[in-house]
Amino acid sequence: MATKRMNVLVYSGNGCTVDAVRHCLYSLRRLLSPNYAVIPIDGNAVIKEPWTSTCALFVMPGGADLGYCRTLNGEGNRRIILYVERGGAYLGFCAGAYYASGRCEFEVGNKNLEVAGNRELAFFPGICRGLAFPGFVYHSEQGTKAVELKVSKSALNEGSVPEVFRSYYNGGGVFVDAPRFREKGVEILAEYTEQLSVNGGDGSAAVVYCKVGDGGAVLSCTHPEFAAINLDRQSKIPGYDKFIKDVTDDDKQRTDFLKACLLKLGLEVNQGSTTVPSLSRLHLSSATPSATLEIMASLREIITLHDGEEFIKDDNDTFHLEKPSAWSLGAMRKVLQGVQTQETDQSESSEDRFLDYNNVVKRLVIHNNESPANKETPYFNHDSFYAYLKHYSGHAEAVEGAFGRSILYGEVVTSTNTMLEKNTELLRRLPAGFTATATVQIAGRGRGSNVWVSPAGSLMFSTLVRHPVSVTARAPVIFLQYLAALAIVQGVQTYDIGYQEMPIKLKWPNDIYALDPTSKTYVKIGGILVNSHYNSTEFLSVIGIGLNTTNAAPTTSLNALKPPAPFVLERLLARILTTFSQFYEGFVRTGFDKPLENLYYKHWLHTEQIVTLEAAGGIRARIKGITNDWGLLVVEELGFEDRPTGKNWQLQSDSNSFDFFKGLVKRKV
């Protein structure tokens, strides 16, 4: 299996500010999507989780570097250093640049602000000294300044690079005597053009590149990741309006400079800027009109009226119910009066800026009589989907109880999993098999706290399983993720005649891999996330699935595997859902029995695979299978020359977000 470095990790632990992290996530996701997943990582994960093998870039945002020291000194910094030395990349902004220098000197002599001391990372081998410009106040924009930077085009020779530009500055320093470290692999990427408030020695370096072993670091004393559109335009600080104008005027140059820095670190960068699209309407429909009517009847008790309009206000989201292709009287009245509703302002705004999507009212169109028209959902053909659902189910009556009988579709949504699992009033009233799907997710959920923009071309959906407590003794709920993985592989290989040899496999416990035709190695193309709620009679389990189907980035996709004919998302969704339905029906009756177990082993990657259990002191072990009670991994311990020692272990994941096989916890059998 190949491990592609596709994570960009933004430190979000002790020391950093919320705004600094948000700016990093905002800018980097727009420049690096869909080639990388830009996700936050806390200090505990830096120290304990195996993040280095999948990390393309480690980012240290602005904040206070003493907080970084308190959390990461020792083991955390040791890991960061080894990661960079072995070919990794580090990007530090402001406090992240102070922190990565050999010595930090901040406001020396000012008893209220002074911070001085040596630092462990020392990617820049000298001193980072600040304040470069006066006026800094913690947790304030008081000392903010649009500083002019002169860019070195000889050091940044990829992409469109500006000669000069103005960048957001608030508390950064200068790299003292930076030209003198040229022989140690230091290159000056940009210099201040204005007089500094501190002694910068030889030069006035504001941004530097440092060669570190086989890797490298870009350290910036300013904030080129701060986009002007996200700054506070209502600030009453004197001169702030002029500052906003300056950074807004140079926003393109700022973006081009940041792209050039990312290219310098070896990342694949969008030469455009990927904007996060606005949320679209949601469409609720069913294979038969009666099914939609049944759902609406069950939701009636949680629907409220406001100004003549119907709403469902739940734990995470508020839904505004609309009729298909028609204006409601309330919305029409507001338009005629020249008033925009909150949901229109937020959902249809063309401005690409920070937005709390949980506060955006989701518009839900109820289709009682017929499926949405193609003009309403141009990227998803509902009639085609329901026709394939009927085709794979075998007959029309089988669709009545099928997974996918009723679906919620949105062209652009936050997360299909979030919409179902985080809205408990809605969830408790939905029928088994209810499925949410989307063309684009802007806050897709992965393991842990992972969130990312899921691009068009991925098959993204979440389906609801109502699993009776009465059957859990023979059919434990933990196996739902295994059934989902099996349904994906089997669904792909039984999509049509000629697809049975499609080279896809499942990786324990919940990933899907494919044989990349370019590298000839197995790479990840899909994943499964299961979240469950429990009551006295049943588990309400939401199974979320993402599968690269027509999109080539960030790894490969099903259509890149050269199938007999390209996969169609509507048809593939119907096939996976009907396959899962068949597996689940048998699972409830007889559990994860021998036929299911054998089928699972047929499709998995791990037969006789030897793994090193890093969390267990480096023990080598050979994978033998999974337990039929909790689905734990069964391995036999290996000794000298990989001979079995006679000891067997059951392994479970420590729930890390990066690599199951580097976070296994052993339990002796």
Secondary structure in CASP SS format (residue, H / E / C, confidence):
PFRMAT SS
TARGET T0000
AUTHOR 0000-0000-0000
METHOD secondary structure of the structure
MODEL  1
M C 1.00
A C 1.00
T C 1.00
K C 1.00
R C 1.00
M C 1.00
N E 1.00
V E 1.00
L E 1.00
V E 1.00
Y E 1.00
S C 1.00
G C 1.00
N C 1.00
G C 1.00
C E 1.00
T C 1.00
V H 1.00
D H 1.00
A H 1.00
V H 1.00
R H 1.00
H H 1.00
C H 1.00
L H 1.00
Y H 1.00
S H 1.00
L H 1.00
R H 1.00
R H 1.00
L H 1.00
L H 1.00
S C 1.00
P C 1.00
N C 1.00
Y C 1.00
A E 1.00
V E 1.00
I E 1.00
P E 1.00
I E 1.00
D C 1.00
G H 1.00
N H 1.00
A H 1.00
V H 1.00
I H 1.00
K H 1.00
E C 1.00
P C 1.00
W C 1.00
T H 1.00
S H 1.00
T H 1.00
C E 1.00
A E 1.00
L E 1.00
F E 1.00
V E 1.00
M E 1.00
P C 1.00
G C 1.00
G E 1.00
A C 1.00
D H 1.00
L H 1.00
G H 1.00
Y H 1.00
C H 1.00
R H 1.00
T H 1.00
L H 1.00
N C 1.00
G C 1.00
E H 1.00
G H 1.00
N H 1.00
R H 1.00
R H 1.00
I H 1.00
I H 1.00
L H 1.00
Y H 1.00
V H 1.00
E H 1.00
R C 1.00
G C 1.00
G C 1.00
A E 1.00
Y E 1.00
L E 1.00
G E 1.00
F E 1.00
C C 1.00
A H 1.00
G H 1.00
A H 1.00
Y H 1.00
Y H 1.00
A C 1.00
S E 1.00
G E 1.00
R E 1.00
C E 1.00
E E 1.00
F E 1.00
E C 1.00
V C 1.00
G C 1.00
N C 1.00
K C 1.00
N C 1.00
L C 1.00
E C 1.00
V E 1.00
A E 1.00
G E 1.00
N E 1.00
R C 1.00
E C 1.00
L C 1.00
A C 1.00
F C 1.00
F E 1.00
P E 1.00
G E 1.00
I E 1.00
C E 1.00
R E 1.00
G E 1.00
L C 1.00
A C 1.00
F C 1.00
P C 1.00
G C 1.00
F C 1.00
V C 1.00
Y C 1.00
H C 1.00
S C 1.00
E C 1.00
Q C 1.00
G C 1.00
T C 1.00
K E 1.00
A E 1.00
V E 1.00
E E 1.00
L E 1.00
K E 1.00
V E 1.00
S C 1.00
K C 1.00
S C 1.00
A C 1.00
L C 1.00
N C 1.00
E C 1.00
G C 1.00
S C 1.00
V C 1.00
P C 1.00
E C 1.00
V E 1.00
F E 1.00
R E 1.00
S E 1.00
Y E 1.00
Y E 1.00
N C 1.00
G C 1.00
G C 1.00
G C 1.00
V E 1.00
F E 1.00
V C 1.00
D C 1.00
A H 1.00
P H 1.00
R H 1.00
F H 1.00
R H 1.00
E H 1.00
K H 1.00
G C 1.00
V E 1.00
E E 1.00
I E 1.00
L E 1.00
A E 1.00
E E 1.00
Y E 1.00
T C 1.00
E C 1.00
Q C 1.00
L C 1.00
S C 1.00
V C 1.00
N C 1.00
G C 1.00
G C 1.00
D C 1.00
G C 1.00
S C 1.00
A E 1.00
A E 1.00
V E 1.00
V E 1.00
Y E 1.00
C E 1.00
K E 1.00
V E 1.00
G C 1.00
D C 1.00
G E 1.00
G E 1.00
A E 1.00
V E 1.00
L E 1.00
S E 1.00
C C 1.00
T C 1.00
H E 1.00
P C 1.00
E C 1.00
F C 1.00
A C 1.00
A H 1.00
I H 1.00
N H 1.00
L C 1.00
D C 1.00
R C 1.00
Q C 1.00
S C 1.00
K C 1.00
I C 1.00
P C 1.00
G C 1.00
Y H 1.00
D H 1.00
K H 1.00
F H 1.00
I H 1.00
K H 1.00
D H 1.00
V H 1.00
T H 1.00
D H 1.00
D C 1.00
D H 1.00
K H 1.00
Q H 1.00
R H 1.00
T H 1.00
D H 1.00
F H 1.00
L H 1.00
K H 1.00
A H 1.00
C H 1.00
L H 1.00
L H 1.00
K H 1.00
L C 1.00
G C 1.00
L C 1.00
E C 1.00
V C 1.00
N C 1.00
Q C 1.00
G C 1.00
S C 1.00
T C 1.00
T C 1.00
V C 1.00
P C 1.00
S C 1.00
L C 1.00
S C 1.00
R C 1.00
L E 1.00
H E 1.00
L E 1.00
S E 1.00
S E 1.00
A C 1.00
T C 1.00
P H 1.00
S H 1.00
A H 1.00
T H 1.00
L H 1.00
E H 1.00
I H 1.00
M H 1.00
A H 1.00
S H 1.00
L H 1.00
R H 1.00
E H 1.00
I H 1.00
I E 1.00
T E 1.00
L E 1.00
H E 1.00
D C 1.00
G C 1.00
E E 1.00
E E 1.00
F E 1.00
I E 1.00
K E 1.00
D C 1.00
D C 1.00
N C 1.00
D C 1.00
T E 1.00
F E 1.00
H E 1.00
L E 1.00
E E 1.00
K C 1.00
P C 1.00
S C 1.00
A C 1.00
W C 1.00
S C 1.00
L H 1.00
G H 1.00
A H 1.00
M H 1.00
R H 1.00
K H 1.00
V H 1.00
L H 1.00
Q C 1.00
G C 1.00
V C 1.00
Q C 1.00
T C 1.00
Q H 1.00
E H 1.00
T H 1.00
D H 1.00
Q H 1.00
S H 1.00
E C 1.00
S C 1.00
S C 1.00
E C 1.00
D C 1.00
R C 1.00
F C 1.00
L C 1.00
D C 1.00
Y H 1.00
N H 1.00
N H 1.00
V C 1.00
V C 1.00
K E 1.00
R E 1.00
L E 1.00
V E 1.00
I E 1.00
H C 1.00
N C 1.00
N C 1.00
E C 1.00
S C 1.00
P C 1.00
A C 1.00
N C 1.00
K C 1.00
E C 1.00
T C 1.00
P C 1.00
Y C 1.00
F C 1.00
N C 1.00
H H 1.00
D H 1.00
S H 1.00
F H 1.00
Y H 1.00
A H 1.00
Y H 1.00
L H 1.00
K H 1.00
H H 1.00
Y H 1.00
S H 1.00
G C 1.00
H C 1.00
A H 1.00
E H 1.00
A H 1.00
V H 1.00
E C 1.00
G C 1.00
A C 1.00
F C 1.00
G C 1.00
R C 1.00
S E 1.00
I E 1.00
L E 1.00
Y E 1.00
G E 1.00
E E 1.00
V E 1.00
V E 1.00
T C 1.00
S C 1.00
T H 1.00
N H 1.00
T H 1.00
M H 1.00
L H 1.00
E H 1.00
K C 1.00
N C 1.00
T H 1.00
E H 1.00
L H 1.00
L H 1.00
R H 1.00
R H 1.00
L C 1.00
P C 1.00
A C 1.00
G C 1.00
F C 1.00
T E 1.00
A E 1.00
T E 1.00
A E 1.00
T E 1.00
V E 1.00
Q E 1.00
I E 1.00
A E 1.00
G E 1.00
R E 1.00
G C 1.00
R C 1.00
G C 1.00
S C 1.00
N C 1.00
V E 1.00
W E 1.00
V E 1.00
S E 1.00
P C 1.00
A C 1.00
G C 1.00
S E 1.00
L E 1.00
M E 1.00
F E 1.00
S E 1.00
T E 1.00
L E 1.00
V E 1.00
R E 1.00
H E 1.00
P E 1.00
V H 1.00
S H 1.00
V H 1.00
T C 1.00
A C 1.00
R C 1.00
A C 1.00
P C 1.00
V H 1.00
I H 1.00
F H 1.00
L H 1.00
Q H 1.00
Y H 1.00
L H 1.00
A H 1.00
A H 1.00
L H 1.00
A H 1.00
I H 1.00
V H 1.00
Q H 1.00
G H 1.00
V H 1.00
Q H 1.00
T C 1.00
Y C 1.00
D C 1.00
I C 1.00
G C 1.00
Y C 1.00
Q C 1.00
E C 1.00
M C 1.00
P C 1.00
I E 1.00
K E 1.00
L E 1.00
K E 1.00
W C 1.00
P C 1.00
N C 1.00
D E 1.00
I E 1.00
Y E 1.00
A E 1.00
L E 1.00
D C 1.00
P C 1.00
T C 1.00
S C 1.00
K C 1.00
T C 1.00
Y E 1.00
V E 1.00
K E 1.00
I E 1.00
G E 1.00
G E 1.00
I E 1.00
L E 1.00
V E 1.00
N E 1.00
S E 1.00
H E 1.00
Y E 1.00
N C 1.00
S C 1.00
T C 1.00
E E 1.00
F E 1.00
L E 1.00
S E 1.00
V E 1.00
I E 1.00
G E 1.00
I E 1.00
G E 1.00
L E 1.00
N E 1.00
T C 1.00
T C 1.00
N C 1.00
A C 1.00
A C 1.00
P C 1.00
T C 1.00
T C 1.00
S C 1.00
L H 1.00
N H 1.00
A H 1.00
L H 1.00
K C 1.00
P C 1.00
P C 1.00
A C 1.00
P C 1.00
F C 1.00
V C 1.00
L H 1.00
E H 1.00
R H 1.00
L H 1.00
L H 1.00
A H 1.00
R H 1.00
I H 1.00
L H 1.00
T H 1.00
T H 1.00
F H 1.00
S H 1.00
Q H 1.00
F H 1.00
Y H 1.00
E H 1.00
G H 1.00
F H 1.00
V H 1.00
R H 1.00
T H 1.00
G C 1.00
F C 1.00
D C 1.00
K H 1.00
P H 1.00
L H 1.00
E H 1.00
N H 1.00
L H 1.00
Y H 1.00
Y H 1.00
K H 1.00
H H 1.00
W E 1.00
L C 1.00
H C 1.00
T C 1.00
E C 1.00
Q C 1.00
I E 1.00
V E 1.00
T E 1.00
L E 1.00
E H 1.00
A H 1.00
A H 1.00
G C 1.00
G C 1.00
I E 1.00
R E 1.00
A E 1.00
R E 1.00
I E 1.00
K E 1.00
G E 1.00
I E 1.00
T C 1.00
N C 1.00
D C 1.00
W C 1.00
G C 1.00
L C 1.00
L E 1.00
V E 1.00
V E 1.00
E E 1.00
E E 1.00
L E 1.00
G C 1.00
F H 1.00
E H 1.00
D H 1.00
R C 1.00
P E 1.00
T E 1.00
G E 1.00
K E 1.00
N E 1.00
W E 1.00
Q E 1.00
L E 1.00
Q E 1.00
S E 1.00
D C 1.00
S C 1.00
N C 1.00
S C 1.00
F C 1.00
D C 1.00
F H 1.00
F H 1.00
K H 1.00
G C 1.00
L E 1.00
V E 1.00
K E 1.00
R E 1.00
K E 1.00
V C 1.00
END
